[in-house]
């Protein structure tokens, strides 16, 4: 049975002021009544079982995870003492799983994605796990694009390798960073490019070998930590070594350098829920395309998202705005600038207003 590793360490700055350092977006109920983490656990638990489900997150979030997923075994929460990006987090998880079964497949998933058609999602993951196990290579899921999206990285697929469970598996030619609109349109029209979903499947021993080959400094630190797994000195050694690990993403540090990477094109609904504009796609709208999650009134307004927990809001004569009100802060932004909310967060920090973050 494969392992599922959920990455829950992000800060969700683009969802300020709801997303805070103490409770970032993966722990919020942005879509429906359950939090993003709870929805992710629910999806993978049905596939691999709760005992094979692991969550990687910072120490600040351990109690939140236990509160939101009380049936998850405590030892399945893998704690990072410091944030060192995805390569280190995945390496730390692989160290833990290697002790259990080094040849088992490890499915790595972000905690904050929307997935539609869960049965199809499970079918694709089963196919990906079979491909990863048989070929002993890195497998990723690529989303078939339906628009020239500039907010995602892309994967150029190559020749067809095989079919697993009825799902085609292609070789990967290369990974590409987020393009401008013109290039994204070219990618869409070619039919050979997929959105990089950030979901990866590989055998546990393989990803550790890939780290050894392509990220030697990270490998050195992980091996030092690994010597103390299961001992009373583990926590102290983890804290001592982890902050010195290189801060690199698994995409840049491993995938872009690996020789053999496969991709499965996916046709289920998917969204990485990267900023406030994504929420509107999964919320009930009025006849003018507004999402109004507040007491109050909205008049002569179109395409606007409003959230207010404890204060009535009146909106009149505007279009395409995001209005988010919390007890200590109010954020108003045009939808076209939603990706830049992270810059607002940085400026607030520079101004000494960390208490709002």
N, C-alpha and C positions, 0 to 999 in steps of 0.2 A: 504494500500500500504506500503510495507516495506521501511525502511530507508537504505541507503547505506552510510557507513562511510569509507572514503579513508584515509589511514594512509600515510602521506607524509612528515614525519619528519626525515627520514634517511639521513646519510651523504655520503654514496656511496664511501667510501675510496678506494675500489678496482678498481674504475674507474678513479683514478687520472692518468694523469693530466687534463683530461677533466672535471671530477667532482671536484668541489671546495666547500669550506665552504659556499660561497655566492650563489652558484648555483649547488647543488648536482645532482646526476644522474637522479632523478625522473623528473627534469626540463630540461633534455637534449633530443634531438632527436637522440637517439642511434639506433633506428630501424625505418627507413623510415623518413618521413618529419615531423611527429608530435612527441611531447615529450611523455615520458612515462606517465606522469600525464594526458595529453590530451587524450591519448589512453584509459586510465583507466576510465576517466570521460565519454568518448564516449560510452564505453561498458555498464556502469551501468545506464547512463541516459536513454538509450533505454529500460531499465527494470523497473526503479522506477521513472523516470522523474527528471528533474534538481532540482525542489523544494524539493525533498526528498533526494538529494545528498549532503553530507557534507564532508569537507576535514579538517583533523586535521594536523597542522603543527606549526613550530616555528614562532615567530613574525617576524623574518628576512625574511620569505618567503611569507608574506601576499601580498605584491605588485606583486611578481612573479605569484602567483596563480591568482590574479585578472587580470593580463596581459594575462595569458595563457588560463584562463577559464572566459572570460568577462561576460558571461551570467549566471554565478553562483551567486545567491543572496549573498550579502556581509555578511549577518548574518549566512550563511552556512559555513563560514570559522571559525573553532574553533581553537583559538590560545593557544599554550602552551608557557608560558614565559621561561621555561627551559625544556630541554630534560630529561624525567624521565622514559624512556622505555615504552613498549606497554601497560602494565596494567594501568598505570596512564593516558595515552592518551585515551585509550578506556573508562576508568571510567569517564573522563572529558566529552567525547562525550555522554556517556549514561546519565549524569546529564542533558545535554542540551535537549536530546530527551525525557527524562522522563517527562519534562514539557509539551510536545506536546501530547504524547500518551504512557504511561508507559507499556502498554501491546502489543505494536507494535513490530514486528520483526526488528532486527538491523543486517544488513549484513556488516561485517568488511573485508576490502580488502586492501592489500598493493598497493602502487601507482606505483610500478616498475616491475610488472609481465608481461610476454608475455602470451597471451591466444589465441589459435587457435580455430576455429569453434565456433564463438560467439553464434549462435542460440542454440547449445548444451549447452554452458556455461549458457545461460539464463534458459534453461530447468532444469538444475541441481540446479541452485539457487532457482528457484520456488519450486522444490521438497524439498530442504533444508529448505526453509522458512516455508513450510507447516509442515514439521516434527518438526521444532523448535516451531511453534505456537501450534500444537496439543499436543505435549509431554511436553512442557515447560521445555526443557533441552538444553544443549549446543550441537550444531551441528558443525562439521568441514568437510572440503572437503579433501579427500585423493586422491592423484594422483597414478594411477596404474603404478608401476615401470616397466621400460623396460631395465634397466641395474643396476648393483650393485653400485649405486651412494653413495659415501662417504660424499658428501657435504650437504646432507639433513638430517633432523630428520625423524623418521619413526613413523607410527601408526600401532599397532597390532589390527586388527579387530577381533571381536568375533562373536556371533550369529546374524543371520538375524533377525531384528525386524519387518520390514514391507517394503512395496513398496509405494513410493509417486510419482505420475506422471510417473510411469514405472521405476523409479530409485530405486534400493535396498538401504535400510538403515540398517547399522549394528551397534551393540554396540561396544564400544571401550574397549579393555582390558587394554592397556597402551600406553603411549607415550615413545619413545626412542630417546636418543641423537644421534648425527651423529656417525655412526659406522666405524670401520676399514673395509678394503676391504673384508676380509674373512667373517665377520659377515654380511656385506651388501649382499654378494653373498648368504648366507644362507637365509636372508630375501627374496631375489628375488625368490629363488627356492621353498620356502615354499608356496608362493601364499597368505599368510595371512597378509602381511605387505604392507603398502601404504606410499608414501612420504607425509610428513606433508607440506601442501601447505601454511599454514599461513593464510588461509581464514576461517572465523568463522561466525556462524549465531546463534542468540539467541534472546529471548525477552529482551527488555531494562530493565524491572524490575528484570529479572532473573540474568543478569550479575551483577547488583548492589547488589543483595542478595548474589551472589557468592563472590564478593569482601568483603562484610561484614563478611562472614563466614571464608574465607581463607586468607584474607589480612587485618586484623583489623586496622593496622596503616594507610594503604592507605584509608580505609573506613572512618576513623576518619577525615582525611584531606579533603576528597571529600565532606563529609557532612558539614564541616565548610565552604568550598567554595560554596556549594549548597545553603546555607542560603542567599547568596548575589546575586544569579543569577537574572538578570533583574534590578538590582539596580545600582545606580551611584557609589557604593563602590566596585562593582564586580572586576574591573581590579586591584585595589589596593590589595584587599584581595587575588585574584588569585596569584599575584606575591609574596605576603607575605607567603602564605601557600605552594604553589606548589613546590618550590625548596626543601622543607623539606619532600616531599613524598618519600616513599621507591622506589628505582630504581629496578624494577623487571619486567620480561617479563610476558605477560598473560599466556604463555605456562607453565612456571615454577610456577608462583604464583597462578594460578587458574585452568587451565585445568588438570594438572597432579594430582591435589588434589580433583577434582570434582568426585562425585559418579556416575553421569549419563551423559555420553558423547556419542554421536552418530557420525558416519562417513558415508559419501556418497562416494563410489569409483567413480572417474572421468576419463572419457576416451577422453576428449578433449586435444589438445596439450597445454602444459604448461611449462613454464620455469621461474624461479625467477630472471633471468638475474643478477646473483651474481657477475660476473667478466668478464673481456674482452673476455675470450674464448667463452662465450655464444653468443656474438654478431656475431661471424663468422657463426653461424648456421642459421642466418636469413639475411645474406648478400649475394650478388652475388659474385661468386668465378670464378677465371680463371681455366684453365685445370689442374693446379697444386695445386688447393685448396687454392690459395691466395685471400685475400680481400685487394684490393689496392684503398684506398680512398684518393688519392693525385695526384698531378702532378708529373711527373718524370718517372722512369723506374724500373721494377722489373725483374731480370734476374737470371736464374739458381737457383730458390728459390721455396720452397714448404711449404704449410701449414702456411703461415705467414700473419698476419693482420697488415696493415699499415694505419694510419690516420694522415694526416697533413693538417691543415687548410690553411696556408699561405706560406709554403716553399716547393719547390719541393724536393722529396726524391728519392734516388737511392739505391736499395737493390740488393746485388749480393752474390750468393753462400751460402745462409743460409737456415735454415728450422725451422719451428715451433716457430717463434718469434712473439712478439707483439711490435709494434713500434708506439708510439703515440707522436706526436709533437704539442706543443702549442707555442704561441708567447714567453713565458718566461721559457719554460721547455721542456725537451725531456725525455721520458721514454722508455727503451728497456728492454724487459723481455722475458725469455723463457716461453712458454705456460704452462709448467708443474709447474711454480712458480707463476702463475697468482694470486692465493689466497693470496700470501704473499705481494702483493703491499700495503696492509694496514700497514705492518711493515715498508715499505719505508716511508709512510706518517708520521708515529710516529717518525721515526728517523730524518726526515726533521724538525719536530717540536722540537725535542730535540736539534737540532743543531741551533735553532733560526731562521729557515727559514719559519716562519709562513706565510709570504707574498706569498709564493708559494702554499699555501694550501687554 
